[in-house]
Amino acid sequence: MRFGDWPHETIEEIQRGLLLIGWRADMRLTDDDALLIQKVALESIQLHKENRLTPDQIDRLAIAAHNIMEFQVMNVDERASMASGPYSESNYFSDLIPLIDEATLCYLRGYDTAALANLFIVLESYLLRLYGWTNTTRKPRFTALKASVRKHPAGNLRTEAEEILSKVYHDYQANSPPQFFFNRHGLLHGLRGPKGVDRMNCVRMYLLFDILCFAEGLSRSVIVDERFTQRHDIYSKCTRLGSERALLQKN
């Protein structure tokens, strides 16, 4: 049994709790991981009800969610199948596959900030295409840009995508920065969070891309063709080398 087979009401409750801390549960979770993520979600809901969901608590719970879900979302099989399948079939992601591959290779190498910067470019390009912008028209404001997701059919997936987008494009205020610096402005202005935050935000961005694909009406499908095999092989070989890891840990 997998998380996707759980009662609908239970899954909705878990998603509500995770959205409070900037996450969404992934249907690829195993039953054991789903039980762990449910505990995180229910604690978020309880703290929110008690008005005790402070930034520190959000930090703690978001890290816990990341630690549980990172492998399921980011393992080589998943990334290769999503890039070779739904992303390639998307009306809005298909031309962005080279950038997505570049970000994934950076992530697998451990160059998390470089990966995150690339993923923000992919996201904004996706939203501009969804909005219908061309280089002969004025670029939309961020409010209109993030609202373009409403062109997808109404439903839970679209709502969840909107919730996460509201954090990505949250108005940046120096005296009250967005949680985890999960915001394009923080990255562009050189305001970095604690170690590991960029890596966690990369995972959240990939989850967002997956949600957007599914909201577009595409489904997860694994077709083992030449395209998938080549991408899987390249991803598999792109691992963090010992010398690179030591350098990154020093900085």
Secondary structure, DSSP 8 states (H G I E B T S, - for coil): -BGGGS-HHHHHHHHHHHHTTT----TT-BHHHHHHHHHHHHHHHHHHHTT---HHHHHHHHHHHHHHHHHHHHSHHHHHHHHHTHHHH-TTTGGGHHHHHHHHHHHHHT-HHHHHHHHHHHHHHHHHHHHT--TTS----HHHHHHGGGGS-SSHHHHHHHHHHHHHT----TTS--GGG-SHHHHHTT---STTHHHHHHHHHHHHHHHHHHHTT-------SHHHHHHHHHHHH----HHHHHHHHH-
